[in-house]
Amino acid sequence: MATPTSVLSKTLQSITLTKIRELESRRNSYETRKRNYLNKADTAADQRDRLECLLEAFKELSPAAAKDGSLTNIERWLTQSRYDASVPTSKLASFDGRLRTKMDIQSRKLDMAHLYSRLLTEWMEMDQLSSAPSANLATETDEDAFEVVVERQRQRLSQLVDKFEAVVFEPRETSDSEIRSFLDNLFPDEESQTALEKLRGDIAEASEDLMNETAPFDDESLTNCIKGLLTEDILSDEKQAILRDFLESDVAKVEISDVLNMRYSDLKHWHWDAGKDGIRVMPRAGLNGKYRIWADDDILQMIFVQFIGIRLCNILKPILTEFMKQLPGSETALFDGDYNYDGEDRNDGSSEDDDDWAIRRSKRNKRSSQPKEAPPKKSGIKQKLLRQLTTELITHRLRAPKRYATSISHSTIYSVLEYVGFGEDWISFFRKYLEAPLNLDAASDDRPQLGPRIRKRGVPMAHASEKFIGELVLFFMDLAVNRKTGILLYRLHDDIWICGEPERSAQAWTYLE
């Protein structure tokens, strides 16, 4: 088991290496684009076209320089030269040389930064080599400290890993055209189409604004994200301890915000920085004592993707809420169904919101279950029904433990994202995010060493992205069942209950399948 000190050291090293890689990436990108622009300028027909090309290059390579007064002056001279023959060619040539010099200065700055980062990297590598014996000793000590797992438990863990492996690495392709046709049938009339188009426009605008943010990570947002991660059972005890230390250190939060903002500034080109070994996947006991498969993500990557998932959830919820208010028939058919099981009309003109209505209804149901207000023969019927449903649900989970989050098709996710208005940049991001390089080599004993493999199904469990994707996809399932059968799904994320007349309930389950 890694010590908190070693995890902290690796995290700080990850911050440093991330900055170095980001700097190197920017340097390579700058030099490549600069070379292409210079080649284009050198092939220009005359001095004016050459200078125009260099101006375009300088604006593209140095966006902040657009406010430079000298650049505006050069643009005006260039415009004047097209209509005034008295502007000498030597004047334009001097501007040509000035712009090339400015671009070369930026290149030298990046070269110096590259040299410094190489020296720093070599120093870190030497430090790691000098501390390698003690690290090996600590590893041996940790291994000796592992609890002895009985053979039966070991077999169960191996079976759990085998089931996970059989699902996530086998793609389940779905038809984009069939999904779009299915969703289109949910909005047959003009009013529904109008509401749908507004939904798409709202999501496209909000998601594009999120994609174009420059520095979303600050002390407040980072603190909230870390606190949110600590409430989820997705990190090891060591990494949770490190996150708590980060919360107490303003310096650490500044450094983390800085490096995450650097990553976010190039979100369109983000990818898993998992190295040649990929992301280690291990079975780990949750708070309830049951083992589940968890990915041992890097702390910074975890914070980064969790933050994006939370922001997308915050975008999606109010937009879908407003969409349901505008959708024709939503206040009667969608929220109430064709009938109410307790004979209570929800649409009574009350101005109270859904939560208040639910509380009032719960209190009335509790009062109505008292013997003095209801016949004894009718009391407890709903409770017995809920107990039966819960028992069947637990039995079903034990017999068929495949979870929705683990098995959902990636192609379905991409189709729904595109359908509701997310742009290609976001779909590309989720494609790279979901297709993570997972490594199961250390997940159980005597496993074949296959190295990292690309995930083809499912989403990371308990992440904010799981909530975002799950609610987005299941939202249309809720809507489809209601439109088809007129009854409601009672759903807690991916746990689903259907209550009502047997025939209509059977029809709803058949429709779901």
N, C-alpha and C positions, 0 to 999 in steps of 0.2 A: 504494500500500500504506500502510495506516495505521501510524504509528509507535507503539512501545510507550507513549510518553508520552501520545499522544492517546487510545489505548485505555484507559489507566489513568484519564485525566481523565474520559472518558465513563463509565467504570465507577463512579467516585466520584460523578459527577453523577447516574448512575442510582440509586445508593443514596440520595442526598438526595431526588431526585424521587419515589422509591418511598415514602419516609417521608412526604413531603408529600401524595402521593395517598392513602396509607393514612389519614392524619389527616383529610383532607377527606372520605373515604368514611365514616369513623366519625362525623364531625360531621353529615353529611347523614342517615345512618342514625339517629343519636340524635334529631335534630330531627324527622324524619318519625314515628318511633315515639312520641316525646313528644307531638306534635300529635294523633296518633290517640287516645292515652290520655286527653288532656285533653278532647277532644271527647266521648269516651265518658263521662267523669266529669261533664261539664256537663249531659248529658242524663239523669243518674241521677234516680231518683224522689225520694230523700230524702238527708239528710246522711250517714247511715250507708253507704248504697250508694256515695255519692260518695267517701267516705273509703276504703272498701274498694277501689274502683277505683284511687285514687291510690296506695295501698299496693302493689297489684299492679304498677302502673307503675314505682314507685320500685325495687322488687325486680328487675324486668326490665331497667330501664335502668342500674342500678348494682348488679350482682351482689355486688360486694365489700361493699356496705352491709348485707348480710343479717346481719352480725355486730354491727351497730350496736345498742347497748343501747336508745337512744331509739326505734328502730323497734319493738323488742319491746314497749316500754312502750305505744306507740300501739296495737299489735295487741290488747293486753290491755284497754285502755280501750274499744276498739271492741267486743270480745266482751262486756265487762261491760254496755255500753249496750244491748245487745239484750235483756237480762234485768232491768236495773235502770233504772227510770224516773227515778231521782234524778240520773243523769249528765246534766249540762246540754248542750244543743245547742251552746252557745257553746264548750264544751270541745272538742267534735268539730270545730267550725269553726276553732279555733286550730291543731289538728293538720293540718287541710286546708291552711291557709296555710303552715305550716312545711314540709310536703312539697313544695308548689309552689315555695317559695323554694329548697329544696335542689336541685330539678331546674333552676331558673333559674341557680343558681350554676355548675352543670356546663356549661350552655349558654354562659355568659359565658367560662368557661375555654376552651372549644372555639373561641369567636369570637376570642379573643386569639391562640390558636395559629394560627387561620386567617389573621389579619392578619399575623402574623410570617412565615408561610410565603409569603404573597403578596409581601411585601417582599423575602424571600430569592430568590424566583423572578425578580422583576424585576431584581435585582442580577446574577443569573446570566445572564439574557438580555442585559443590557448588556455584560457581560464577553465573551460570545460574539460580539456585534456588533463590539466593539473588536478582537478577534483574528481576525476573518473574513478580512482580506487575507492574513495569513501562512498561514492554513489553506489558502486557495486556492492559494497559491504552493507549499505542501508537496504538495498534491494533484497539481499540474501536474508537479512534480519526480518524484513517484512514478510518474505515468503515463509519463513519459519513460524511467523506469528499467525498465519492463516488458520482458521478453524478447519477441523477435519470434517468433511462432508460425507455422510453415509452414502453407500452405493445407490440406494433407492432414490435419494434426493438428487444425486448426480445424474441418474438416468432421466429423471423428470426434467432437469435443466437441459439435458441434451435433446430431449423430445421437444421442449419449448423452442429451442434454437432451430431445430429442424423444421418445425411448423412455420416459424418466422421466415426462414430461408426459402421454403417452398412457395411462399406467397410473394414476397417483396421483389424477388429477382425474375419473376415470370410475368411479362407484360400481359395486360388484358386490354386489347385494343377495342375501342368503340367507334362507331360511325359518327363523324361530325355532322353529316347531313341528316341522319336520323334523329340526333339529339336536337338539332335546330328545328326540325319539323315537329318533334314532340313539344318543344317549348312554344313554338309558334301557335300550336293548337290551343294553348292556354289563354291566348289573347285574340279571340276571333273577331271582335267588333272594333269599330273605329275608336271608341273611348278607351278601350284597353290598349290599343296600339299607341294612342297619344300618351297614356301613362307610361308605357314601356319606353317610348322614345325619350321622354323626360328622364326616366331612370337612367338610361344609357348616357344621356348628356351630362347628368349630374355626376355619375361615376367617372366618366371620361375626364371631366374638368377637375374634380377633386383628386383623382389619382395622378393626373398630369402635374398638378400643383405640388403634390407630394414628391413626385419624381424629380422635380426641378428645384427643390429646396437645397440651399447651399450648406448650411451648418445647423442641422436639426438637433444635434446633441449638445446639451449644455448641462450645468450642474443639476437643474431641476429635472429635466427629462431623463438624464442618466440615473439619478437617484430613484425616481419612480420606477424605471425599468428594472433596476437591480432589486428593489423591494418586491416587485411583482414576481421576479424569478425565484426569490427566496420563498415565496408562498407556494410554488409548484414543486412537486416531488420529481424533479428531472435532473438534479445535480447531485454529485457525490458530496459527502460530508466535508471533504477537504475543500472542494470548490465553493461550497456554501460559506465556509469559514473565510475564504479569500474575499468573497463578495462583501461579507460583513466588514472586513478590514478596509475594503475600498470605500465603503460608506463613511468610515471614520477619517479618511484621508482626503483632504481637499486637493492635495498635489496629485494623488493618484487619479482622482476624478477629472482633473484638468487634462492630464496626459491621455487618459482613455477617451475623453471627449474629442481631443485633438486627432487621435488616430482613427477613431470611428467616423469623424467628419471627413477625413481624407478618403476613407473607403466610400463614404456616401457620395462624395463629389464625383466618383466614377462608378455610380451604381449600375449604369447600363452595361458595364464590362465586368461586373462582379462575378466571382466564381469561388467555389470551395477551395480554400488554401490548405488542403489536407496532406500535401506531400505525397511521397511514393507509397506510404503505408495506408493512406486513406483514413477514414474515421472509424476508430475502434468501436465495436458494438459488443455489449456485454449484458448478460442477465443480472438484474439487481433487484433486491427485495424492496418493495414500496413500504409506505407507512402502515399498510394493513398486513404486512408480512408476506404477501404473495409476490412471486417473482415475475418480472416483466422485462422485455427487451428494451434497453436504453442505449442511445448513441452517446459516446463520451466526447462531446463536442469541446472545442477550444472555448475558453470563457469569453473572449472578445467576439468570436463569431456568434456565440449564443446570445450575447447582449445585442449584437447587431441585428440578427434575424428576428429576435423577440421584439425589439423596438418597432421594426417594420410591420410585423404581424399585428401589434397593438394599434398602430396608427391606421392600418387598413380596417381593422375591426371598428375603430371609432368613425371611420368614413362610412362603412357599410350600414351600420345599424340605423342612423337617422335617415339615410336615403331610402332604405327598405321600409322604414316606418311611414315615411311620407308617401311612398309608392302605394302602400296598402290603403292609405286614406283616399287616394285619388282613383284607385281601381274600382270600376263599377261593381256594385253589389257587395263590396267588401264588408260593409257594416252589418249586413244581414246574413248573407250566405256564408261568407268566409269566417266570421267570428262566432256566429251562433249555430250554423248549420240550418237544416230545414226545420228542426225542432229542438226543444230544450228538454233534457232528461229530467229536470226537476220542476218543469212547468213554469220556470221563471223567465220573464222577458227582460233581456239585457238592454235592449234599445228603448228605454223608457224616457228618453229626453234628458236624462241626468247629465250634468256637466262634469261629474267626477271621472277621473281617468281609470284605466284598466286595473291598476293596482288597487285603488280604493274599492272598485266594484268587486274585485276578487276577495278582498278582506271582508266586505259586508256579506258577501255570499257565503264565505266560509263560516262566519259567525252565525248566520241564520241556519246553515246546515247543522252546526253543532247544537244550536238550541232545538232544532226540529228533531234531533236524535234522542232528546230526553223523553222518558216514558210518559210524563204528564202532557206532552204536546203531540205525541205521535203514537199510533197504535203499536203495541209491543211486537206484533208479528212483522212489522216493516222495519224495525230498528236493526242496524248492523248489516244491512244488505250490501251497501256500498263498501263497508269495511271488509266484509268477506270477499267481495269481488276483487278488491285491491290486493288482499292477501293471496288470493288465487293467482292473480296476474303476476305478483312478485315472485311467487313460488315457481311458476312456469318460466319466468324470465331467468331466475337463477339456475333452474334445471337446464334451460336451453344454453346458457353460457357455459355450464360445466360440460355439456355434451358437444357443443360446437363453439369453441372459444375464439373463433376468428372474428376480429374486431373490424368495425367499419373503417377506422382510420388506417389500419394496416393494409387493407385490401382494395381501397378505392382506386379506380383506374385513373392514370395520369391524363389520358386523352380526354376523359370526361371533364376533368378539371379545366383543361385548356379550352375546351369547347364552351363551357359555362362562363369562364372569364371573358372570352371574346364576345359571347352573346350579350352580356350585360354592359359592355362598353369599355373594358380594360384594353389599353393600347398594346401594341406589339412589344414595347419595351418591358412592360410588366409581365406579359406572358413569357417573354424570354427569360426574365429574372426567375420566375417560378419554375420554368423548365430546368434551369441550372440548379435551383434550390432543391427541388424534389428529386432530381436525378443525382443524388449524393453518392460519393464513392465509399461504400460501407465495407468494413473489414470484419469478418466473423471468425478469423483464425484463432483468436484467444477466447472465444465465447464459451467453449466447452472443451473437455479433454478429448484427446485423440481425434481432433478434427483435421481434415486435409487442409494444408496450407495453400489456399487459393488466392490470397492477396485481396486487394480492394476490388469490389464489383459495383457496377452502377445500379442504383435502385430503379426499379421499373414500375412499382406499384406502391400506393400508400403515402402517408404523410407522417412527419415526426410527431409522436404522441405527446400530448400535454403542452405543446408549444402554442403560442398565440396563432401561428399560421394554421394549426389544426382547427382551431375555433373558427377562424375566418373562412377557410375553405369548406369546412363541414357545414357551417350555417348557410353559406352561399348556395351550396348544392342542395342541401336538404330543404331550404326554403321553397324551391320549386317543387320538391316532392310533396311538401305540405299543401301547396297550392293546387297541385294536380289531383291529389286525393280528394280534397274538398270540392273541386270543380266536378270531379267524376262521380262521387258518391254522396256529396252533401253533408258529410260528417267531418269532424275534426280529428287530427292526430294529436295525441297528448305526448309530447316529446321533451325529454331532457337530453339535449344534444343528440346522440345517436341511439338512445334508448327510447323505444316507441311503444305506445299503448293506443289501442283503438277500442272505444266503448260505444255501444249502440245496439241496434237490432242485429241479430245474428246474420241475417242475409246481407245486410249492408256492410257489416264488419268483414264478412268473408269476401265480399266484393272488393273492399279496400285492400285487404291483404293480397288478394290475387293481383290487383292492380299494381301494388308495390313490387311484387315479384316479377 
